[in-house]
Each structure stands twice: as structure tokens, then as C-alpha cells.
């Protein structure tokens, strides 16, 4: 009886190791590129999709700065750099600029990454106050579990990044669709 239990545990450990090793060798990771965010709300805070909300990036451009198009609300949100920090890890540098003519208070940014409808990462950064024209920069450390990375791979590398900026100027959301395969 004890031999059966030991054999069963050994098989489970080997299978789990194979899944982790397979994910590592496949290079499964959440980000490989930058992309242009697509606004999904207007200045009134309406969350209905804006034109072009289904835009998809091929995931091949890894340089440069991307930001929300002009006139997209009181904020410009830009990815300024993406650096690999491991197989399933990326350090993502972002900048948020208050493009309104007035000060924004109680500013916070929430980012949710999903694949095939499943949330795989979430973070909220409290910014505080941004004067008119002021820009702030942050680095988000995005690290997925091997299980979540395998979900991304199982969804053909397709992820969706939902970014919501809450402030005294209202709530403004941006959606990015990326293919990181």
C-alpha cells in the first residue's frame, strides 16, 4: 500500500515538473512588445467601446513609446519600455500625463490582464495629484505563475490589457489587445 502511494506521488511530481519545464522551454511570457492603447471611454466616462477598440498588435515591436491617441480624454497613457526579468516576468515602464487644463486629484491606475476571459494579473497604483500637464512614471513588475503563462499559451498568446484611470476628472479606460506568441 505504501509503495502505491509513493509511486502515485512520484508520478504527480514528474507531471508537474514536466508542465513547468515545458512552459519555461516554450518561453511563455506575458509581454514581448509595446502596443498602442485604444480608449474605451470618452470624457463623459461612458464605457462603451470607441472606434478601433478591437485593434490588435502582432507583438513584434519591442522598442519605442506608445500612447493613447490625441483627444482621448484628460490623460495620455504611454508604455515607454518593456524589459524581460525572466521567462514569465516583464518590467513595464509606463508614463501617465494629465493633458487636461485642470489639476486631477485622487488619481489611481488599475491594470487588469486577461486571457480567454480569465484574469491572470492585476495591480493598482495610487498616483495622488497630477497638475495640468504633469507627467508621472512608474514601473510595473508583471510576473505570471507558470499556470497562468500556460493559459496564455493555450489561448494562442492572446491577452487583453484593461487600464482604468480614476480621478477627480472621471473614470477613463483603455483596452489593449496583444498577441505575445
C-alpha positions in Angstrom: 0.0 0.0 0.0 2.8 2.4 0.9 4.6 1.6 -2.4 1.5 2.6 -4.4 1.2 5.9 -2.5 4.9 6.7 -3.1 4.6 5.8 -6.8 1.5 8.0 -7.2 3.2 11.0 -5.6 6.3 10.4 -7.8 4.1 10.4 -11.0 2.3 13.6 -9.9 5.6 15.3 -9.1 7.0 14.3 -12.5 4.0 15.5 -14.4 4.0 18.9 -12.5 7.8 19.2 -13.3 7.1 18.5 -17.0 4.5 21.2 -17.2 6.8 23.8 -15.5 9.7 22.8 -17.7 7.6 22.8 -20.8 6.3 26.3 -20.0 9.9 27.5 -19.4 11.3 26.0 -22.6 8.4 27.4 -24.6 9.3 30.9 -23.5 5.8 31.6 -22.3 5.6 35.2 -21.1 3.0 37.9 -20.8 4.7 40.7 -22.7 7.0 40.8 -25.7 6.0 44.1 -27.2 4.6 47.5 -26.9 1.2 48.4 -28.4 -1.0 51.5 -28.8 -3.7 51.5 -26.2 -7.3 52.0 -27.5 -9.6 54.2 -25.5 -12.9 52.6 -24.4 -14.4 55.7 -22.8 -14.9 59.3 -23.7 -14.6 62.4 -21.5 -18.0 61.7 -20.0 -16.9 58.4 -18.6 -19.1 56.3 -20.9 -17.6 52.9 -21.1 -18.9 51.9 -24.5 -16.2 50.8 -26.9 -14.6 53.5 -29.0 -13.8 53.2 -32.7 -10.9 50.8 -33.2 -11.4 49.1 -29.8 -10.6 45.7 -31.3 -7.2 46.8 -32.7 -4.6 44.0 -32.3 -0.8 44.2 -32.2 1.3 41.5 -33.6 3.7 41.6 -30.6 6.8 42.1 -32.7 7.8 45.7 -32.0 9.7 45.9 -28.7 11.0 49.5 -28.9 9.6 52.9 -28.8 6.9 54.7 -26.9 3.2 54.1 -27.5 0.4 56.2 -26.1 -3.2 56.9 -26.3 -4.2 59.0 -29.4 -4.7 62.7 -29.1 -8.1 63.8 -27.9 -8.6 60.6 -26.0 -9.6 62.3 -22.7 -7.7 64.1 -20.0 -4.9 61.6 -19.8 -2.1 60.3 -22.0 -1.0 56.8 -21.0 2.2 55.5 -22.6 4.3 52.3 -22.3 7.9 53.6 -22.5 9.9 50.4 -22.1 9.4 46.7 -21.6 12.3 44.6 -20.1 12.4 40.9 -19.6 13.1 39.9 -16.0 12.6 36.2 -16.5 10.6 33.6 -18.5 7.2 34.7 -17.3 8.2 38.2 -16.0 8.4 41.7 -17.5 9.2 45.1 -16.0 7.0 47.5 -17.8 7.8 51.3 -17.6 4.7 53.5 -18.1 4.0 57.2 -18.1 0.8 58.9 -17.3 0.3 62.6 -18.3 -2.6 64.9 -17.3 -3.4 66.5 -20.6 -6.4 68.4 -19.1 -6.2 72.1 -18.3 -7.0 71.4 -14.7 -5.5 69.5 -11.8 -6.5 65.9 -11.3 -6.8 64.7 -7.7 -7.1 61.2 -6.2 -5.6 59.7 -9.3 -5.2 55.9 -9.4 -4.4 53.5 -12.2 -5.7 49.9 -12.2 -4.4 47.4 -14.8 -6.0 44.0 -15.3 -4.6 41.4 -17.7 -6.8 38.7 -19.0 -6.5 35.8 -21.4 -9.6 34.0 -22.8 -11.7 35.8 -20.2 -9.6 34.7 -17.2 -7.8 37.3 -15.1 -4.1 36.5 -14.8 -2.7 39.7 -13.3 -3.9 42.9 -11.6 -2.3 45.9 -10.0 -3.4 49.3 -8.7 -1.0 52.2 -8.4 -2.1 55.2 -6.4 -0.7 58.3 -8.1 -2.3 61.1 -6.0 -2.4 64.6 -7.6 -1.3 65.5 -11.1 -1.2 69.2 -12.1 -2.3 70.2 -15.6 0.4 69.0 -18.0 2.2 67.0 -15.3 3.7 63.5 -16.1 4.5 60.7 -13.7 6.4 57.5 -14.4 6.1 54.1 -12.8 7.5 50.6 -13.4 5.1 47.6 -13.1 6.7 44.3 -12.3 4.5 41.8 -14.1 5.2 38.2 -13.1 2.9 35.3 -14.0 2.7 31.9 -12.5 3.6 29.1 -14.9 0.0 28.0 -14.7 -1.2 31.5 -15.9 1.6 31.6 -18.5 0.3 28.2 -19.8 -3.2 29.8 -20.1 -1.7 32.5 -22.3 0.0 29.9 -24.5 -3.2 27.8 -24.6 -5.0 31.0 -25.9 -2.5 31.3 -28.8 -0.7 34.1 -27.0 -3.6 36.4 -27.0 -4.0 38.7 -24.0 -6.1 41.8 -23.2 -4.9 44.6 -21.0 -7.5 46.8 -19.4 -6.2 50.0 -17.9 -8.6 52.3 -15.9 -7.6 55.7 -14.6 -9.8 57.0 -11.8 -9.5 60.7 -10.7 -11.5 63.8 -9.9 -11.8 64.2 -13.7 -13.8 61.0 -14.0 -13.0 57.4 -15.0 -11.2 56.7 -18.2 -10.5 53.2 -19.5 -8.2 51.9 -22.2 -8.0 48.4 -23.7 -5.1 46.8 -25.5 -5.3 43.5 -27.3 -1.9 41.9 -27.8 -0.6 38.7 -29.4 2.5 37.7 -27.4 3.0 34.3 -29.0 
